[in-house]
């Protein structure tokens, strides 16, 4: 696909300090924009990063028809820009789009547009261990109409941002048994903006209590763990790694799938099944809860230092002593940065 490019007159690359990268604070020079009208996608283009001109009546502002993805680009050992598993994000975005009555984004616009954008702004990709260029594809409904109905016009964009670690230290988790993230039949499996908007108030509350994030439980019994606000979740109990099984209420994480694949290839037992908070508490009391960690594109692999449930605090051993999560974190980085062969075809050259 030949995508027209309008380059910036003056790059802002001088604002990038590789020694002090804050997630989501600085954006690269360009962005990709494509419009959907009259039942078809128009010619995408790459333009300088900048503000959008929108009517106050724009649909997504009123009814939340908005979805997004998170992808990361790295530089391999030869300094070439590469993208980690973008086709999986493209497929997931279109699953979200279908549920939200939005059009599929064509593969060439999503993948080829992303490749050309990353290649154009490759100087923005930091190279220090644990850093990357975070890619945010998103789609919004852009009808200028405040009647309640699915929109007919949409805009798809990709913006990019240099990223360091999302969490700088092991996180403290509060197990939520009052508020609910998702119910069967809802949109919990999508990466829709509304899922995150609804989590803001409960997250604000637990942060005032001193915790970093919420571990959500199911909406019926508040018994089975689901996912953390920004991550899928894994527990190492005995010699088994357990993660909640996927369904209508849990996002199908690309990093989650990568971790499950690598662990099983190494011969580590992984179970994807319903996991109750009572089972986790019992394992902690018995001394068999060895590790707990979250996975996500932004968060990568983040250690959990402690969990609190009904005033019961579960402290975990020091993360430096953990074996499974440390191994898979290192292995993931080796693949992303091209230090080992990519035997899964996860890496796409920009």
C-alpha positions in Angstrom: 0.0 0.0 0.0 1.3 3.4 -1.0 0.5 5.7 1.9 1.0 9.5 1.3 3.3 11.0 3.9 3.5 14.6 5.1 6.6 15.0 7.2 7.1 17.4 10.1 9.2 20.5 9.3 11.0 20.3 12.6 11.3 17.0 14.6 10.8 17.0 18.3 13.3 14.1 18.8 15.5 16.4 20.9 12.7 16.2 23.6 13.4 12.4 24.1 15.6 11.7 27.0 16.4 7.9 27.0 17.5 8.0 30.6 14.1 9.4 31.7 11.2 8.0 29.7 7.8 8.4 31.3 5.0 6.2 29.8 2.5 8.1 27.7 4.1 11.6 28.2 5.8 12.2 24.9 4.7 11.4 21.3 6.7 10.8 18.2 6.6 13.2 15.2 3.9 11.5 13.0 0.6 9.7 13.2 -1.5 7.6 10.8 -5.1 8.7 10.0 -7.8 6.9 8.0 -11.5 7.8 7.6 -14.5 5.5 7.0 -17.4 7.0 5.2 -20.2 5.8 2.9 -19.4 2.2 3.8 -15.8 2.2 2.8 -12.3 3.2 4.1 -10.7 6.1 2.4 -7.0 6.5 1.6 -5.0 6.5 4.8 -2.2 9.1 5.3 0.7 9.8 7.6 0.7 13.3 8.9 2.5 15.3 11.6 1.3 14.4 15.1 -1.3 17.0 16.2 -4.7 17.9 17.4 -8.0 16.7 15.8 -10.7 19.1 14.8 -14.0 17.6 16.0 -17.6 18.8 16.4 -19.0 18.9 20.0 -21.7 16.5 18.7 -19.1 13.8 17.6 -20.7 10.5 18.5 -17.9 8.8 20.5 -17.9 11.7 23.0 -21.5 10.9 23.9 -21.9 7.2 23.5 -18.5 5.7 23.9 -18.1 4.1 20.5 -14.3 3.9 20.9 -11.8 1.0 20.8 -8.1 0.8 20.9 -5.1 -1.5 20.9 -1.6 -1.6 22.4 1.4 -2.8 20.4 5.2 -2.3 20.9 8.1 -1.7 18.5 11.7 -2.5 19.3 15.1 -2.4 17.7 16.9 -5.7 17.1 20.6 -6.3 17.5 21.3 -4.7 14.1 19.4 -1.6 14.9 16.4 -2.5 12.7 12.9 -1.5 13.8 10.6 -4.5 14.5 7.1 -4.9 15.8 5.9 -7.6 18.2 2.9 -9.6 17.1 0.9 -6.8 15.3 -1.3 -9.3 13.4 -2.7 -10.6 16.7 -3.6 -7.0 17.8 -5.2 -6.4 14.4 -7.4 -9.5 14.8 -8.4 -8.5 18.4 -9.2 -5.0 17.3 -11.6 -6.3 14.8 -13.3 -8.5 17.4 -13.7 -5.4 19.5 -15.1 -3.5 16.4 -17.7 -6.2 15.7 -19.0 -6.0 19.3 -19.1 -2.2 19.2 -20.9 -2.0 15.8 -17.9 -0.5 14.2 -16.3 -1.5 10.8 -13.4 -3.9 10.5 -10.0 -2.2 9.9 -8.4 -3.7 6.8 -5.2 -5.6 7.4 -3.2 -3.4 4.9 -4.3 -0.2 6.7 -3.5 -1.6 10.2 -0.3 -3.6 9.4 1.2 -1.7 6.5 0.2 1.7 8.0 1.9 0.7 11.3 5.0 -0.6 9.5 5.5 2.6 7.5 4.8 4.8 10.5 7.3 3.0 12.7 9.9 3.0 10.0 9.4 6.8 9.5 9.8 7.5 13.2 12.4 4.8 14.0 14.7 7.3 15.6 12.1 7.5 18.4 12.6 3.8 19.4 14.7 3.7 22.5 17.2 0.8 22.8 17.7 0.4 26.6 16.5 -2.9 28.1 12.9 -2.6 29.1 12.2 0.3 26.7 10.2 0.4 23.4 8.1 2.5 21.2 4.5 2.1 22.3 2.0 2.0 19.4 -1.6 3.0 20.1 -4.0 2.2 17.2 -7.5 3.4 18.0 -10.9 4.0 16.3 -13.6 6.5 17.2 -17.1 7.1 15.9 -17.2 10.5 14.2 -20.8 11.1 13.2 -21.9 14.7 14.1 -25.2 13.4 15.5 -26.4 12.9 19.1 -29.2 10.5 18.4 -28.6 7.1 19.9 -27.7 4.7 17.1 -24.6 3.1 15.7 -22.5 5.6 13.8 -21.8 5.6 10.1 -18.5 7.5 10.1 -15.3 6.5 11.8 -11.7 7.6 12.1 -8.8 5.2 12.7 -5.5 6.5 14.0 -2.1 5.2 15.2 0.0 7.4 17.5 3.3 6.3 19.0 5.1 7.1 22.2 8.5 6.1 23.6 8.0 3.9 26.6 9.9 2.8 29.6 8.6 0.3 32.3 4.9 0.9 33.0 5.5 -0.2 36.6 8.9 0.7 38.1 8.6 -1.8 41.0 6.5 -4.8 42.0 2.9 -3.8 42.4 0.5 -3.9 45.3 -2.9 -5.3 44.4 -6.4 -5.0 46.0 -8.8 -7.8 45.3 -12.1 -6.1 44.4 -15.3 -7.7 45.7 -17.7 -4.8 45.4 -17.4 -3.2 42.0 -17.6 -5.3 38.8 -15.5 -4.9 35.7 -17.5 -7.2 33.3 -20.4 -9.5 33.1 -21.1 -12.3 30.5 -22.8 -10.8 27.5 -21.0 -7.5 28.0 -17.9 -6.1 26.5 -15.3 -7.3 28.9 -13.5 -9.2 26.2 -13.1 -6.1 24.1 -10.5 -3.3 24.3 -13.2 -0.7 24.5 -12.7 2.7 26.1 -15.7 2.2 28.3 -14.2 -0.7 30.1 -11.4 1.5 31.4 -13.7 4.5 32.1 -15.8 2.4 34.4 -12.8 1.3 36.4 -11.5 4.8 37.2 -13.6 5.4 40.4 -12.8 2.0 42.0 -9.1 2.4 41.0 -9.1 5.9 42.5 -10.4 4.6 45.8 -7.9 1.8 46.1 -5.0 4.1 45.3 -6.1 6.4 48.1 -5.8 3.2 50.3 -2.2 2.7 49.1 -2.6 0.1 46.4 -1.5 0.2 42.7 -4.2 -1.8 41.0 -7.3 -3.9 41.3 -7.7 -7.6 40.8 -11.3 -7.9 39.6 -13.5 -10.8 40.5 -16.6 -12.2 38.7 -19.8 -10.3 38.9 -22.0 -13.1 40.2 -20.2 -14.4 43.3 -17.2 -12.1 43.6 -15.3 -15.4 44.0 -13.3 -16.1 40.8 -10.4 -13.8 39.8 -10.6 -12.3 36.4 -7.9 -9.8 35.4 -6.0 -6.8 36.8 -6.9 -3.3 35.5 -4.0 -3.2 33.1 -3.0 -6.8 32.9 -3.9 -10.5 32.7 -2.8 -12.3 35.9 -0.8 -15.5 36.7 -0.2 -17.3 39.9 2.5 -19.9 40.6 1.1 -22.4 43.1 3.4 -25.2 43.9 5.0 -26.2 40.6 2.0 -25.1 38.5 1.3 -21.8 36.8 -2.4 -20.9 36.9 -4.2 -18.2 34.9 -8.0 -17.5 34.6 -9.4 -19.1 31.5 -10.5 -16.7 28.7 -14.2 -15.9 28.2 -16.6 -13.0 27.7 -15.3 -11.1 30.7 -11.5 -11.3 30.2 -9.4 -9.6 27.5 -7.4 -12.1 25.3 -4.0 -10.6 26.0 -1.2 -11.0 23.4 1.4 -11.0 26.1 -0.6 -13.5 28.0 -0.7 -15.9 25.1 3.1 -15.4 24.5 3.8 -16.3 28.2 1.6 -19.4 28.1 3.3 -20.6 24.9 6.8 -20.1 26.2 6.1 -21.7 29.6 4.6 -24.8 28.1 7.4 -25.1 25.6 9.8 -25.1 28.6 7.9 -28.0 30.1 6.3 -25.9 32.9 2.7 -27.0 33.8 0.2 -24.2 32.9 -3.5 -24.4 33.8 -6.1 -22.1 32.2 -9.1 -22.5 34.4 -11.4 -20.8 36.9 -9.4 -19.8 39.9 -11.1 -18.7 43.1 -9.7 -16.1 45.5 -10.2 -18.7 48.3 -7.8 -21.1 46.5 -5.2 -18.3 46.4 -5.6 -17.4 50.0 -5.4 -21.1 51.0 -2.2 -21.5 48.9 -0.7 -18.4 50.7 -1.5 -19.8 54.1 0.0 -23.2 53.1 3.2 -21.5 51.8 2.7 -22.8 48.2 1.9 -19.4 46.6 5.3 -18.8 45.2 4.9 -16.1 42.6 2.2 -13.8 41.1 2.6 -11.6 38.1 0.7 -9.6 35.6 1.1 -9.5 31.8 0.2 -6.9 29.2 1.7 -4.9 26.3 2.2 -1.8 28.4 3.0 -3.5 31.6 5.1 -6.3 30.0 5.6 -8.8 32.9 5.1 -7.1 36.2 5.8 -8.8 39.6 3.1 -8.6 42.3 4.5 -7.9 45.7 1.3 -8.4 47.7 -2.4 -8.9 47.4 -5.1 -7.8 50.0 -8.4 -9.5 50.2 -10.9 -8.7 53.0 -8.2 -7.3 55.2 -6.0 -10.4 54.7 -2.7 -9.3 53.3 -0.7 -11.8 51.2 2.9 -10.9 51.0 5.0 -12.8 48.4 8.7 -13.7 48.6 11.1 -11.2 47.2 10.9 -11.0 43.4 14.6 -11.5 43.0 14.1 -15.1 44.2 11.4 -15.9 41.7 12.3 -18.3 38.9 9.4 -18.8 36.5 8.4 -15.2 35.9 12.0 -14.0 35.8 12.8 -16.6 33.2 9.8 -15.9 31.0 10.4 -12.1 31.3 14.0 -12.6 30.1 13.0 -14.9 27.3 10.3 -12.5 26.1 12.9 -9.6 26.0 15.4 -11.8 24.1 12.8 -12.4 21.4 11.7 -8.8 21.3 15.2 -7.4 21.0 16.4 -10.1 18.6 18.8 -11.7 20.9 17.5 -15.2 20.1 15.8 -16.7 17.1 12.1 -16.0 16.7 10.7 -19.5 16.2 7.1 -18.4 16.4 7.0 -15.7 13.7 6.1 -13.1 16.3 8.4 -10.4 15.0 7.4 -8.2 12.0 10.0 -6.0 10.4 9.0 -2.4 10.0 
